[in-house]
Structure formats: C-alpha cells, structure tokens
Amino acid sequence: RAPHQAFAGHKPRMLITQESPFTARVLFDAAEMLKFNALGSYRLDSDMPMPVFFKPHVTMDEVLPFAQKTGMVMAMFSNCEAVRTEYLRLLGQHITVDSYGACG
C-alpha cells in the first residue's frame, strides 16, 4: 500500500504485533495506525501475516486415528482470555469441541 500522506518522504513504518486487539488497543486507534504503512500480525488478513503456534511433541501412539475423532472443532490455546474462554464454553454447549491447552 502507498505511504500515508503524513509520512510521505519518510521511510516506511511497520507495526508488528502478536497481540489481540483487545490487549493492544493501539490497533483500534486510527490516529496512531496512520503512522504505519503496514501491519504484521497473527491475522491472515494483515499486510504481513505471521501466524505463530508451537507444535507440541506428540508420539505416534498418542495420535488418534481420523475415524475415531469425535469433535467438530479443535481449539488450542493457553492464554485464557475471558471472552475467548467463554465463547469456547458456550460453543461446547451446541457442538463437540476438542480443547487442548491450559484453557480447555
């Protein structure tokens, strides 16, 4: 995207964050966001997507064959943010959710 008018002639600036907009309020501040030409984040719709996840070490005897899987949704997170955790709980009232991590 083209540089913003306020910074024409300056080097491009990129904001890089792995935080949710709920914890990085700057992402909702239009005046602050105008200072940046691009956003790099975990979101796939950001200018520079950087999805981050840590794959746990799993041995083959721990893997459940696909035919035996029961959940329609798999949730894996350990940052037990209240809204996300409540959403997962409510979702589990309607469909089967396989939950992994500290919040499940």
C-alpha positions, 0 to 999 in steps of 0.5 A: 500500500502507498505511504500515508500522506503524513509520512510521505518522504519518510521511510516506511513504518511497520507495526508488528504485533502478536497481540489481540486487539483487545490487549493492544488497543493501539490497533483500534486507534486510527490516529496512531495506525496512520503512522504505519504503512503496514501491519504484521500480525497473527491475522491472515488478513494483515499486510504481513501475516505471521501466524505463530503456534508451537507444535507440541511433541506428540508420539505416534501412539498418542495420535488418534486415528481420523475415524475415531475423532469425535469433535467438530472443532479443535481449539488450542490455546493457553492464554485464557482470555475471558471472552475467548474462554467463554465463547469456547464454553458456550460453543461446547454447549451446541457442538463437540469441541476438542480443547487442548491447552491450559484453557480447555 
